[in-house]
Amino acid sequence: MAEPVTQTHANHRQRAPLWLVAFFSSVLAFAIMIVLIINQPALFTLGLLLMSIAVVATVLMVRGYALKLQDRIIRVEMQSRLARLGLDGRLAQLTRKQIVALRFASDAELPVLVERAIAEKLEPDQIKKAVTDWQGDYLRV
């Protein structure tokens, strides 16, 4: 198995896979084709259109559930890390997005970044840019 590319702030975001883009495009094209070819408002046409919308909505919901679950797992991980560093009381003062962004910081720089994030109300991207010892997350969905 090939070694993963070293993760940095510049390349840590995961893009939608090409098959997903192709899938959405084909479902959209199918729905438009149905409406254009069968110009009679029939129950069959409406059913196919609704089914296309349902498929797209289902894929988006599944993706959203995976990301929410992952954020909850990161919150538990960060709760454990902050408790180990004696900062467990600070977790309640951070937003979910700040917690996820702090996940990339090493234990050595985490206390300072937590205090800065709370005091300066840093945005997630600002927190990530402030990380000097980037800890990659190679299992992110």
Rosetta blueprint (number, residue, H / E / L):
1 M L
2 A L
3 E L
4 P L
5 V L
6 T L
7 Q L
8 T L
9 H L
10 A L
11 N L
12 H L
13 R L
14 Q L
15 R L
16 A L
17 P L
18 L H
19 W H
20 L H
21 V H
22 A H
23 F H
24 F H
25 S H
26 S H
27 V H
28 L H
29 A H
30 F H
31 A H
32 I H
33 M H
34 I H
35 V H
36 L H
37 I H
38 I L
39 N L
40 Q L
41 P L
42 A L
43 L H
44 F H
45 T H
46 L H
47 G H
48 L H
49 L H
50 L H
51 M H
52 S H
53 I H
54 A H
55 V H
56 V H
57 A H
58 T H
59 V H
60 L H
61 M H
62 V H
63 R H
64 G H
65 Y H
66 A H
67 L H
68 K H
69 L H
70 Q H
71 D H
72 R H
73 I H
74 I H
75 R H
76 V H
77 E H
78 M H
79 Q H
80 S H
81 R H
82 L H
83 A H
84 R H
85 L L
86 G L
87 L L
88 D H
89 G H
90 R H
91 L H
92 A H
93 Q H
94 L L
95 T L
96 R H
97 K H
98 Q H
99 I H
100 V H
101 A H
102 L H
103 R L
104 F L
105 A L
106 S L
107 D L
108 A L
109 E L
110 L H
111 P H
112 V H
113 L H
114 V H
115 E H
116 R H
117 A H
118 I H
119 A H
120 E H
121 K L
122 L L
123 E L
124 P H
125 D H
126 Q H
127 I H
128 K H
129 K H
130 A H
131 V L
132 T L
133 D L
134 W L
135 Q L
136 G L
137 D L
138 Y L
139 L L
140 R L
141 V L
